[in-house]
């Protein structure tokens, strides 16, 4: 696990969320409405400040019309 740290996974997730939102042309606020999570929480994830749970990754993935695996995949 030397190569990948929790911070690295946060960075990958944050980047992929921003990319996917741009592809769908939706705001954090729209993702918040779709997930039931707050916009502030989503912002924290995208700024790599939040340690997100697997359950919330799944909610975000559904809202972004993708999979959790894709959100954690290095692009």
Phi and psi restraints in degrees (range 20) as a CNS / XPLOR table:
assign (resid 1 and name C) (resid 2 and name N)
       (resid 2 and name CA) (resid 2 and name C) 1.0 -57.6 20.0 2
assign (resid 2 and name N) (resid 2 and name CA)
       (resid 2 and name C) (resid 3 and name N) 1.0 -38.3 20.0 2
assign (resid 2 and name C) (resid 3 and name N)
       (resid 3 and name CA) (resid 3 and name C) 1.0 -69.3 20.0 2
assign (resid 3 and name N) (resid 3 and name CA)
       (resid 3 and name C) (resid 4 and name N) 1.0 -37.9 20.0 2
assign (resid 3 and name C) (resid 4 and name N)
       (resid 4 and name CA) (resid 4 and name C) 1.0 -119.7 20.0 2
assign (resid 4 and name N) (resid 4 and name CA)
       (resid 4 and name C) (resid 5 and name N) 1.0 125.0 20.0 2
assign (resid 4 and name C) (resid 5 and name N)
       (resid 5 and name CA) (resid 5 and name C) 1.0 -112.7 20.0 2
assign (resid 5 and name N) (resid 5 and name CA)
       (resid 5 and name C) (resid 6 and name N) 1.0 166.9 20.0 2
assign (resid 5 and name C) (resid 6 and name N)
       (resid 6 and name CA) (resid 6 and name C) 1.0 -54.0 20.0 2
assign (resid 6 and name N) (resid 6 and name CA)
       (resid 6 and name C) (resid 7 and name N) 1.0 -38.8 20.0 2
assign (resid 6 and name C) (resid 7 and name N)
       (resid 7 and name CA) (resid 7 and name C) 1.0 -61.4 20.0 2
assign (resid 7 and name N) (resid 7 and name CA)
       (resid 7 and name C) (resid 8 and name N) 1.0 -37.4 20.0 2
assign (resid 7 and name C) (resid 8 and name N)
       (resid 8 and name CA) (resid 8 and name C) 1.0 -63.4 20.0 2
assign (resid 8 and name N) (resid 8 and name CA)
       (resid 8 and name C) (resid 9 and name N) 1.0 -43.5 20.0 2
assign (resid 8 and name C) (resid 9 and name N)
       (resid 9 and name CA) (resid 9 and name C) 1.0 -64.0 20.0 2
assign (resid 9 and name N) (resid 9 and name CA)
       (resid 9 and name C) (resid 10 and name N) 1.0 -37.4 20.0 2
assign (resid 9 and name C) (resid 10 and name N)
       (resid 10 and name CA) (resid 10 and name C) 1.0 -61.5 20.0 2
assign (resid 10 and name N) (resid 10 and name CA)
       (resid 10 and name C) (resid 11 and name N) 1.0 -42.6 20.0 2
assign (resid 10 and name C) (resid 11 and name N)
       (resid 11 and name CA) (resid 11 and name C) 1.0 -63.5 20.0 2
assign (resid 11 and name N) (resid 11 and name CA)
       (resid 11 and name C) (resid 12 and name N) 1.0 -44.6 20.0 2
assign (resid 11 and name C) (resid 12 and name N)
       (resid 12 and name CA) (resid 12 and name C) 1.0 -61.6 20.0 2
assign (resid 12 and name N) (resid 12 and name CA)
       (resid 12 and name C) (resid 13 and name N) 1.0 -49.0 20.0 2
assign (resid 12 and name C) (resid 13 and name N)
       (resid 13 and name CA) (resid 13 and name C) 1.0 -59.7 20.0 2
assign (resid 13 and name N) (resid 13 and name CA)
       (resid 13 and name C) (resid 14 and name N) 1.0 -47.1 20.0 2
assign (resid 13 and name C) (resid 14 and name N)
       (resid 14 and name CA) (resid 14 and name C) 1.0 -59.3 20.0 2
assign (resid 14 and name N) (resid 14 and name CA)
       (resid 14 and name C) (resid 15 and name N) 1.0 -47.3 20.0 2
assign (resid 14 and name C) (resid 15 and name N)
       (resid 15 and name CA) (resid 15 and name C) 1.0 -62.5 20.0 2
assign (resid 15 and name N) (resid 15 and name CA)
       (resid 15 and name C) (resid 16 and name N) 1.0 -46.6 20.0 2
assign (resid 15 and name C) (resid 16 and name N)
       (resid 16 and name CA) (resid 16 and name C) 1.0 -66.6 20.0 2
assign (resid 16 and name N) (resid 16 and name CA)
       (resid 16 and name C) (resid 17 and name N) 1.0 -34.5 20.0 2
assign (resid 16 and name C) (resid 17 and name N)
       (resid 17 and name CA) (resid 17 and name C) 1.0 -63.8 20.0 2
assign (resid 17 and name N) (resid 17 and name CA)
       (resid 17 and name C) (resid 18 and name N) 1.0 -45.3 20.0 2
assign (resid 17 and name C) (resid 18 and name N)
       (resid 18 and name CA) (resid 18 and name C) 1.0 -63.2 20.0 2
assign (resid 18 and name N) (resid 18 and name CA)
       (resid 18 and name C) (resid 19 and name N) 1.0 -43.3 20.0 2
assign (resid 18 and name C) (resid 19 and name N)
       (resid 19 and name CA) (resid 19 and name C) 1.0 -61.9 20.0 2
assign (resid 19 and name N) (resid 19 and name CA)
       (resid 19 and name C) (resid 20 and name N) 1.0 -46.5 20.0 2
assign (resid 19 and name C) (resid 20 and name N)
       (resid 20 and name CA) (resid 20 and name C) 1.0 -67.2 20.0 2
assign (resid 20 and name N) (resid 20 and name CA)
       (resid 20 and name C) (resid 21 and name N) 1.0 -38.7 20.0 2
assign (resid 20 and name C) (resid 21 and name N)
       (resid 21 and name CA) (resid 21 and name C) 1.0 -61.5 20.0 2
assign (resid 21 and name N) (resid 21 and name CA)
       (resid 21 and name C) (resid 22 and name N) 1.0 -40.8 20.0 2
assign (resid 21 and name C) (resid 22 and name N)
       (resid 22 and name CA) (resid 22 and name C) 1.0 -64.5 20.0 2
assign (resid 22 and name N) (resid 22 and name CA)
       (resid 22 and name C) (resid 23 and name N) 1.0 -41.3 20.0 2
assign (resid 22 and name C) (resid 23 and name N)
       (resid 23 and name CA) (resid 23 and name C) 1.0 -61.0 20.0 2
assign (resid 23 and name N) (resid 23 and name CA)
       (resid 23 and name C) (resid 24 and name N) 1.0 -38.0 20.0 2
assign (resid 23 and name C) (resid 24 and name N)
       (resid 24 and name CA) (resid 24 and name C) 1.0 -87.3 20.0 2
assign (resid 24 and name N) (resid 24 and name CA)
       (resid 24 and name C) (resid 25 and name N) 1.0 -9.9 20.0 2
assign (resid 24 and name C) (resid 25 and name N)
       (resid 25 and name CA) (resid 25 and name C) 1.0 55.8 20.0 2
assign (resid 25 and name N) (resid 25 and name CA)
       (resid 25 and name C) (resid 26 and name N) 1.0 51.7 20.0 2
assign (resid 25 and name C) (resid 26 and name N)
       (resid 26 and name CA) (resid 26 and name C) 1.0 -127.1 20.0 2
assign (resid 26 and name N) (resid 26 and name CA)
       (resid 26 and name C) (resid 27 and name N) 1.0 156.2 20.0 2
assign (resid 26 and name C) (resid 27 and name N)
       (resid 27 and name CA) (resid 27 and name C) 1.0 -92.2 20.0 2
assign (resid 27 and name N) (resid 27 and name CA)
       (resid 27 and name C) (resid 28 and name N) 1.0 168.3 20.0 2
assign (resid 27 and name C) (resid 28 and name N)
       (resid 28 and name CA) (resid 28 and name C) 1.0 -59.2 20.0 2
assign (resid 28 and name N) (resid 28 and name CA)
       (resid 28 and name C) (resid 29 and name N) 1.0 -36.6 20.0 2
assign (resid 28 and name C) (resid 29 and name N)
       (resid 29 and name CA) (resid 29 and name C) 1.0 -61.0 20.0 2
assign (resid 29 and name N) (resid 29 and name CA)
       (resid 29 and name C) (resid 30 and name N) 1.0 -41.2 20.0 2
assign (resid 29 and name C) (resid 30 and name N)
       (resid 30 and name CA) (resid 30 and name C) 1.0 -65.2 20.0 2
assign (resid 30 and name N) (resid 30 and name CA)
       (resid 30 and name C) (resid 31 and name N) 1.0 -41.1 20.0 2
assign (resid 30 and name C) (resid 31 and name N)
       (resid 31 and name CA) (resid 31 and name C) 1.0 -63.0 20.0 2
assign (resid 31 and name N) (resid 31 and name CA)
       (resid 31 and name C) (resid 32 and name N) 1.0 -39.6 20.0 2
assign (resid 31 and name C) (resid 32 and name N)
       (resid 32 and name CA) (resid 32 and name C) 1.0 -59.9 20.0 2
assign (resid 32 and name N) (resid 32 and name CA)
       (resid 32 and name C) (resid 33 and name N) 1.0 -45.2 20.0 2
assign (resid 32 and name C) (resid 33 and name N)
       (resid 33 and name CA) (resid 33 and name C) 1.0 -61.9 20.0 2
assign (resid 33 and name N) (resid 33 and name CA)
       (resid 33 and name C) (resid 34 and name N) 1.0 -39.9 20.0 2
assign (resid 33 and name C) (resid 34 and name N)
       (resid 34 and name CA) (resid 34 and name C) 1.0 -72.1 20.0 2
assign (resid 34 and name N) (resid 34 and name CA)
       (resid 34 and name C) (resid 35 and name N) 1.0 -28.0 20.0 2
assign (resid 34 and name C) (resid 35 and name N)
       (resid 35 and name CA) (resid 35 and name C) 1.0 -101.6 20.0 2
assign (resid 35 and name N) (resid 35 and name CA)
       (resid 35 and name C) (resid 36 and name N) 1.0 -24.5 20.0 2
assign (resid 35 and name C) (resid 36 and name N)
       (resid 36 and name CA) (resid 36 and name C) 1.0 83.7 20.0 2
assign (resid 36 and name N) (resid 36 and name CA)
       (resid 36 and name C) (resid 37 and name N) 1.0 4.8 20.0 2
assign (resid 36 and name C) (resid 37 and name N)
       (resid 37 and name CA) (resid 37 and name C) 1.0 -91.5 20.0 2
assign (resid 37 and name N) (resid 37 and name CA)
       (resid 37 and name C) (resid 38 and name N) 1.0 162.1 20.0 2
assign (resid 37 and name C) (resid 38 and name N)
       (resid 38 and name CA) (resid 38 and name C) 1.0 -83.5 20.0 2
assign (resid 38 and name N) (resid 38 and name CA)
       (resid 38 and name C) (resid 39 and name N) 1.0 154.6 20.0 2
assign (resid 38 and name C) (resid 39 and name N)
       (resid 39 and name CA) (resid 39 and name C) 1.0 -63.2 20.0 2
assign (resid 39 and name N) (resid 39 and name CA)
       (resid 39 and name C) (resid 40 and name N) 1.0 -36.0 20.0 2
assign (resid 39 and name C) (resid 40 and name N)
       (resid 40 and name CA) (resid 40 and name C) 1.0 -63.0 20.0 2
assign (resid 40 and name N) (resid 40 and name CA)
       (resid 40 and name C) (resid 41 and name N) 1.0 -40.8 20.0 2
assign (resid 40 and name C) (resid 41 and name N)
       (resid 41 and name CA) (resid 41 and name C) 1.0 -64.1 20.0 2
assign (resid 41 and name N) (resid 41 and name CA)
       (resid 41 and name C) (resid 42 and name N) 1.0 -45.7 20.0 2
assign (resid 41 and name C) (resid 42 and name N)
       (resid 42 and name CA) (resid 42 and name C) 1.0 -63.3 20.0 2
assign (resid 42 and name N) (resid 42 and name CA)
       (resid 42 and name C) (resid 43 and name N) 1.0 -39.5 20.0 2
assign (resid 42 and name C) (resid 43 and name N)
       (resid 43 and name CA) (resid 43 and name C) 1.0 -60.3 20.0 2
assign (resid 43 and name N) (resid 43 and name CA)
       (resid 43 and name C) (resid 44 and name N) 1.0 -42.7 20.0 2
assign (resid 43 and name C) (resid 44 and name N)
       (resid 44 and name CA) (resid 44 and name C) 1.0 -61.7 20.0 2
assign (resid 44 and name N) (resid 44 and name CA)
       (resid 44 and name C) (resid 45 and name N) 1.0 -37.2 20.0 2
assign (resid 44 and name C) (resid 45 and name N)
       (resid 45 and name CA) (resid 45 and name C) 1.0 -66.1 20.0 2
assign (resid 45 and name N) (resid 45 and name CA)
       (resid 45 and name C) (resid 46 and name N) 1.0 -46.5 20.0 2
assign (resid 45 and name C) (resid 46 and name N)
       (resid 46 and name CA) (resid 46 and name C) 1.0 -68.8 20.0 2
assign (resid 46 and name N) (resid 46 and name CA)
       (resid 46 and name C) (resid 47 and name N) 1.0 -19.7 20.0 2
assign (resid 46 and name C) (resid 47 and name N)
       (resid 47 and name CA) (resid 47 and name C) 1.0 -96.6 20.0 2
assign (resid 47 and name N) (resid 47 and name CA)
       (resid 47 and name C) (resid 48 and name N) 1.0 7.0 20.0 2
assign (resid 47 and name C) (resid 48 and name N)
       (resid 48 and name CA) (resid 48 and name C) 1.0 64.8 20.0 2
assign (resid 48 and name N) (resid 48 and name CA)
       (resid 48 and name C) (resid 49 and name N) 1.0 27.0 20.0 2
assign (resid 48 and name C) (resid 49 and name N)
       (resid 49 and name CA) (resid 49 and name C) 1.0 -99.1 20.0 2
assign (resid 49 and name N) (resid 49 and name CA)
       (resid 49 and name C) (resid 50 and name N) 1.0 -16.0 20.0 2
assign (resid 49 and name C) (resid 50 and name N)
       (resid 50 and name CA) (resid 50 and name C) 1.0 -109.9 20.0 2
assign (resid 50 and name N) (resid 50 and name CA)
       (resid 50 and name C) (resid 51 and name N) 1.0 142.8 20.0 2
assign (resid 50 and name C) (resid 51 and name N)
       (resid 51 and name CA) (resid 51 and name C) 1.0 -98.3 20.0 2
assign (resid 51 and name N) (resid 51 and name CA)
       (resid 51 and name C) (resid 52 and name N) 1.0 98.3 20.0 2
assign (resid 51 and name C) (resid 52 and name N)
       (resid 52 and name CA) (resid 52 and name C) 1.0 -82.7 20.0 2
assign (resid 52 and name N) (resid 52 and name CA)
       (resid 52 and name C) (resid 53 and name N) 1.0 145.9 20.0 2
assign (resid 52 and name C) (resid 53 and name N)
       (resid 53 and name CA) (resid 53 and name C) 1.0 -84.1 20.0 2
assign (resid 53 and name N) (resid 53 and name CA)
       (resid 53 and name C) (resid 54 and name N) 1.0 162.0 20.0 2
assign (resid 53 and name C) (resid 54 and name N)
       (resid 54 and name CA) (resid 54 and name C) 1.0 -61.7 20.0 2
assign (resid 54 and name N) (resid 54 and name CA)
       (resid 54 and name C) (resid 55 and name N) 1.0 -37.7 20.0 2
assign (resid 54 and name C) (resid 55 and name N)
       (resid 55 and name CA) (resid 55 and name C) 1.0 -59.9 20.0 2
assign (resid 55 and name N) (resid 55 and name CA)
       (resid 55 and name C) (resid 56 and name N) 1.0 -41.9 20.0 2
assign (resid 55 and name C) (resid 56 and name N)
       (resid 56 and name CA) (resid 56 and name C) 1.0 -74.0 20.0 2
assign (resid 56 and name N) (resid 56 and name CA)
       (resid 56 and name C) (resid 57 and name N) 1.0 -32.0 20.0 2
assign (resid 56 and name C) (resid 57 and name N)
       (resid 57 and name CA) (resid 57 and name C) 1.0 -61.0 20.0 2
assign (resid 57 and name N) (resid 57 and name CA)
       (resid 57 and name C) (resid 58 and name N) 1.0 -41.2 20.0 2
assign (resid 57 and name C) (resid 58 and name N)
       (resid 58 and name CA) (resid 58 and name C) 1.0 -63.2 20.0 2
assign (resid 58 and name N) (resid 58 and name CA)
       (resid 58 and name C) (resid 59 and name N) 1.0 -44.0 20.0 2
assign (resid 58 and name C) (resid 59 and name N)
       (resid 59 and name CA) (resid 59 and name C) 1.0 -60.6 20.0 2
assign (resid 59 and name N) (resid 59 and name CA)
       (resid 59 and name C) (resid 60 and name N) 1.0 -44.5 20.0 2
assign (resid 59 and name C) (resid 60 and name N)
       (resid 60 and name CA) (resid 60 and name C) 1.0 -65.1 20.0 2
assign (resid 60 and name N) (resid 60 and name CA)
       (resid 60 and name C) (resid 61 and name N) 1.0 -43.1 20.0 2
assign (resid 60 and name C) (resid 61 and name N)
       (resid 61 and name CA) (resid 61 and name C) 1.0 -59.3 20.0 2
assign (resid 61 and name N) (resid 61 and name CA)
       (resid 61 and name C) (resid 62 and name N) 1.0 -45.4 20.0 2
assign (resid 61 and name C) (resid 62 and name N)
       (resid 62 and name CA) (resid 62 and name C) 1.0 -61.4 20.0 2
assign (resid 62 and name N) (resid 62 and name CA)
       (resid 62 and name C) (resid 63 and name N) 1.0 -42.9 20.0 2
assign (resid 62 and name C) (resid 63 and name N)
       (resid 63 and name CA) (resid 63 and name C) 1.0 -64.1 20.0 2
assign (resid 63 and name N) (resid 63 and name CA)
       (resid 63 and name C) (resid 64 and name N) 1.0 -32.0 20.0 2
assign (resid 63 and name C) (resid 64 and name N)
       (resid 64 and name CA) (resid 64 and name C) 1.0 -94.5 20.0 2
assign (resid 64 and name N) (resid 64 and name CA)
       (resid 64 and name C) (resid 65 and name N) 1.0 9.3 20.0 2
assign (resid 64 and name C) (resid 65 and name N)
       (resid 65 and name CA) (resid 65 and name C) 1.0 55.5 20.0 2
assign (resid 65 and name N) (resid 65 and name CA)
       (resid 65 and name C) (resid 66 and name N) 1.0 47.5 20.0 2
assign (resid 65 and name C) (resid 66 and name N)
       (resid 66 and name CA) (resid 66 and name C) 1.0 -146.9 20.0 2
assign (resid 66 and name N) (resid 66 and name CA)
       (resid 66 and name C) (resid 67 and name N) 1.0 -164.7 20.0 2
assign (resid 66 and name C) (resid 67 and name N)
       (resid 67 and name CA) (resid 67 and name C) 1.0 -116.1 20.0 2
assign (resid 67 and name N) (resid 67 and name CA)
       (resid 67 and name C) (resid 68 and name N) 1.0 160.9 20.0 2
assign (resid 67 and name C) (resid 68 and name N)
       (resid 68 and name CA) (resid 68 and name C) 1.0 -61.5 20.0 2
assign (resid 68 and name N) (resid 68 and name CA)
       (resid 68 and name C) (resid 69 and name N) 1.0 -38.1 20.0 2
assign (resid 68 and name C) (resid 69 and name N)
       (resid 69 and name CA) (resid 69 and name C) 1.0 -60.6 20.0 2
assign (resid 69 and name N) (resid 69 and name CA)
       (resid 69 and name C) (resid 70 and name N) 1.0 -41.7 20.0 2
assign (resid 69 and name C) (resid 70 and name N)
       (resid 70 and name CA) (resid 70 and name C) 1.0 -65.8 20.0 2
assign (resid 70 and name N) (resid 70 and name CA)
       (resid 70 and name C) (resid 71 and name N) 1.0 -36.7 20.0 2
assign (resid 70 and name C) (resid 71 and name N)
       (resid 71 and name CA) (resid 71 and name C) 1.0 -68.0 20.0 2
assign (resid 71 and name N) (resid 71 and name CA)
       (resid 71 and name C) (resid 72 and name N) 1.0 -23.5 20.0 2
assign (resid 71 and name C) (resid 72 and name N)
       (resid 72 and name CA) (resid 72 and name C) 1.0 -103.3 20.0 2
assign (resid 72 and name N) (resid 72 and name CA)
       (resid 72 and name C) (resid 73 and name N) 1.0 7.1 20.0 2
assign (resid 72 and name C) (resid 73 and name N)
       (resid 73 and name CA) (resid 73 and name C) 1.0 -85.9 20.0 2
assign (resid 73 and name N) (resid 73 and name CA)
       (resid 73 and name C) (resid 74 and name N) 1.0 135.7 20.0 2
assign (resid 73 and name C) (resid 74 and name N)
       (resid 74 and name CA) (resid 74 and name C) 1.0 -72.0 20.0 2
assign (resid 74 and name N) (resid 74 and name CA)
       (resid 74 and name C) (resid 75 and name N) 1.0 125.3 20.0 2
